[in-house]
Amino acid sequence: MGEALALLLELHRRRRHRTAAETIQALTAATRAHVSFALRPAGEQALANVAALVDFARQRERQGALSFRSFVETLAAEGKLRRTPEPPILEVYSEGVLFMTVHKV
């Protein structure tokens, strides 16, 4: 429990010094969420959804949303306005490593 709280504190402190996409990636890397998602039923879709979230965060950064709060508020507003279909999945193997790639429809 202490490690989880320390991680949240670190992410909170650094939220102004890294982008929303970097924060999401740091969270998933530190918690090894990719492994957890991959082992679940429909885990590939969960991984694709995380990749789509990071992609959306990068898009917002290019449009000027520089704060994590701005990203979350935009994400919440977008979620209320429309429901998007699940991002499609493409599995790519390279040297025995599985990579998940999201392709736009």
N, C-alpha and C positions, 0 to 999 in steps of 0.2 A: 504494500500500500504506500509505503514511504517513497519508493522509486517512482510510482505513478504520479504522486503529488509533486515530486521534484521535477519530473518531466513536464507536467502542466505549468509549473512555475517558470521553468526555463523557456518554454514556448511563449508564455505570456510576456515575459520580460523582453524577448527578442522579436516580438510581433511587429515592432516599428522598424526593425533593422533588416528584415527579410520580407520577401513577398509572400502573398497568401499561398501561392503554389509551393514555394519553398517550405512554408510552415506545414502544409498538408503532407508533403513528402517527408519532412523530418519526423512528423508524428507517425506516419505509417512505417518508416524505417526503424524508428526507436522501439515501436511496439511489435515489430515484425508482423504487422497486420496482413501483409501480402501472403504470408504463409498461412495464416489463419483463414483468410478468405479462400485461398486455393483449395483448402481441405474441406470446405463446406459444400453441401449440395448447391449447385448453381454458382459456385465460387468464381468461375471464369467471368460470369456476368458482374459479380461484385467488383472484381478487379477492373473490368472495363468501365464500370461506373466511377471508380476512384480515378482512373486515368482521364475520364471525361470531365470530372470535377477539377482536376489539375489543369486540363486544357482550358476550361472555362475561366479559371483564375488567371491564366496567362493572357487570355483574350481581354479580360477586364483590365489587366495591368497595362496592356497596349492602348486601351481606351482612356486611361488616366485614373483608374481606381487604384490608388496607391496604398490605402490602409486596409488592414484586415477587416475592420468594422465595415468599411464601404463594400468590400467583397461580400461579406455575410449578408448585409442589408440587400444588396443587389440579388444575391442568390435567393433570399427569402421572397423578394418581390417577384422574381422570375418564376419561382415555384408556385406562387399564387395565381399568376397570370396564365400559365400554360403548363401542360404536362407533355414532356417530350418522350418519344419512344426510347426504349433501352438502346444504348449504343451497341452496334454490332461488334463481334469479336473475331479476331484473326490470331491464331496461334502461330508463332514463328520459333523454330528451334535453331539454335546456333551453338555448336560445341557442347551439346548436352544441356543447355540452359533454355528454359521456356521463357519467352518474352510475350507479353500481351500487347497487341497493337489495336487501337481503336480507329476505325475508318468512318468518316462522315458519310451519312446517307444522302 
